[in-house]
Amino acid sequence: MQDNMNSMAPVSSLAVSDRSEFIWKCYAHVVGAILSLVAIETYLFKSGVAWAIAQPMINSPGTVLIAFIALSWAASHFAHRLQSKTAQYAAFAGFVVVWALMFVPMLAMALTMDTSGSMIESAAGMTVFGCVALIATVMITRKDFSFLRSVLVWGFFIVMGLIGASFLFGWNLGTWFSVGMIGFAGVAILYDTSNIMHHYPQDKYVAASMALFASIAMMFWYILRLLMSRN
């Protein structure tokens, strides 16, 4: 979910080979970020550090929810403002580490509810299936989904309003909120994938990867939240 992508000609104007290289670089970086996130979480939980991190965060679920949404928004807007590759990679790495910390309380609660870890595996599998389907939709149809930006902007403010209202009035953001946020993440994935195919400049593959990774992380978060609420 990003704009101001104007440092070079858009990827859609490139030769087929250059466009393909850009797209595969983006997906390679996304996969690398996912594997790095998994590695960090594995270390945190095997070392026992995760449980120490999780306890204070579990006691403030609303704050964690707001922080996670803010993180996803910031990641999808931040990297493309950085010009040097070094700065873009540093920002991406930093965001992955912060994401890993933000996932700790949710994963800890899921493991408490299901010590086998099958709930987390199910959420991961559903996320992969959903993301592959959405990305394939864009790649097969080659449709430009940039018109979804307004949906995402309004959706963001609606979500923040609902969270704020839940604090003020004690509302419980339950199953339907998670379902809505999964849909919101799906729209973001369509939008980010479309930008990768049509609008990003050739030198912004790190920023493009970060934006897509943010949307995938958000989808996993809310699928896992939904499964936990149904358990």
N, C-alpha and C positions, 0 to 999 in steps of 0.2 A: 504494500500500500504506500506508494511513493510518487513524488513528482519531481520537478526541477531536473529532469534527466537530459541535460542539454550540452554536455561537454564535447560530444562528437555526434556524427550522423547516427540515426537510429539503426538498430541491427537489421531491420527489415529492408534497408537500402543496400546492404552488403551483398557480396557474391554468395552463392549457395554454400560453398565450402567454408567461407568465413562465418556465415550465419550458423552453420552446423557446429563449427568449432566453439563458438560462443555459447550455444545452447548446451552442449555437452560439458563445457567447463562449469556452467552454472549447476547442472545436476550433480557433477562430480563433487563440487564444493558442498552442496547440500548433503549428499551421502556422507562425506567426510565429517561434516558437523554433527550429523546424527550419530555416527560411530564414536566420535569424541565425547558426545553427551553420554552415551551408554557406558563408555569406559570410565568417565568421571563418576557416574552414579554407582557403578560396580565397586569402584575403589571406596567411595564414601560409605556404602553399606557394609562391605566386607571388613573395613577397618573399624566400624562402629561409630565413626564420626557423624554419620547421617542422623543417628538417633539423638545426639546432643544438639544438632542443628534443628531437628524437627520439633522438639518439645516447645520452645517459645513461639515458634511459628504456628503450630497447631492451635495454640491458645488465642491466636489472633487471625482467624480464617478470613475475615473481611478485608483486613489489611493485606494479606497475602494475595487475595483475589484481585484487588485494585492494583497491587504492585505487578502482578503477572500481566494484566491487560496493558498497563502502562509500559512494561518492558517490551511486549510484542509491538505496540505502536512505535516506541522509540527505535527499536531495531529496524523496522521497515522504513524509517525516515532518516536515520542518522548516517549510515555508511555512505550513501550517494553524495553527501555533502563533503566528504573527504576526498582530496584529489590524489594523494599518493597511495600506491598499492600497499606500502608498509603500514600506513595509518588505517587503511580499510581492513587489512588482515588482523591488525591489532584490535580493532573495534569488534570484528567478528569473533575473534577468540575470547575477548572479554565478555561479550554477550553470551556466548556458549557457556562459559563458567557461571555467569549469573543465572542463566536458565537452569543449569544443573542444581544450583542451590535452591531455586524457586520450586523445582519439582520435588525436592526432598520431603516436605511434609505430606504431600499428596501420595507419593510412593510409600512413605512410612505407614500412613493410614491404610492404604490398600494391602500392604503386607500384613498388617495387624488383623485385617478382616479375612485375608486369604493368604496364609503362610506359604502356600505352594507357589505363589506368584502367577497363577494361571489368569487371574483377573487382569494383571498388567499385560500379560502376553496377549490376551484377547483384545484389550484396548489397542495395543500396538498393531495387531493384525488387522483390526477394523480400520485403523488410521492408514495403514499402508494401502489397503484395498481402496478406501475412499480417495486417497491422494492420487493413486495410479489412475483411477477412473476419471477424475477431474482433469488431470494433466493430459491424459489421452484424448479427452473430449476437445481440449484446446488444440492439441497437435493435429488431430485428425480433421477437425472442421476448419482450422486455421482462422477462426473467427476472432475479431478484435473485441475483447471484453473490457476495454478501457471505460465504457459507459458505466461500469459497476462502481467506479470511484465514488460517485455521489451516494450510492447505497451504503458503501462502507463508512463514509464520513458521517452520515446521519445515523447509521447503526451504532457507531462508536459512541456518539453522544447519548443515544437512547440507552445503551448499556450502562454508561457511567451514571445516567440519571436513575436507572433502576437500582444500581448498587448504592447510590447515595440515599435513595428512598428506603432501601432495606435497613440502612443504618438509622435513619430518622424514625421510621415507623415499625421497626422490628419485623419486617417482612422476611419470609423464608424463600430465598431464591433456589427453588427445588428443581424438579425434573424438567419442567418446560423451559426453564432458563437455560439448562444445559443443552437441551435439544436446539433451542434457538441459537446458542453460541456455536454449536457444531455446524449449523447452517451458515452462520456468519463466517466461520473459518473456511467453509467450503467456497463461499463467494470470494473470500480473500485469495484462496489458492487459484481460482479461475482468473482473477484479476492479475495476480503476480505472474502466473504462467503466461498469460497473454502479453504482459509487458516484456517478459523475457524474449518472446518470439517477435515482437513488433516494435517496441519503443525504447528499450535501454540502449545507450551508446555502447560501442564495442569495448570500451575500457572499464565498464562498470559491472563486470560479471561477479565480483565479490559482493557488491551492494545488492545485485539481483538475487544472489544466493541467500544472503541474509534475510531479505524480505520474504522469500518463499519458505525458508526454514522457520521464520517466526510464525507464519500461518499454519505450517504443519505442526509445530509445537503446540499451538493453541488448539488445534483440532484434537490432538492426543489428550491434552489436559482435560477437555470437556467430555470426550468419550469416556475416559477413565472416571471422571466425576459422575457421569451418568450411570455407569456400571456399578459404582460404589453405592449410589443412592437406591439402586434396584436390589442390592444384595440384602 
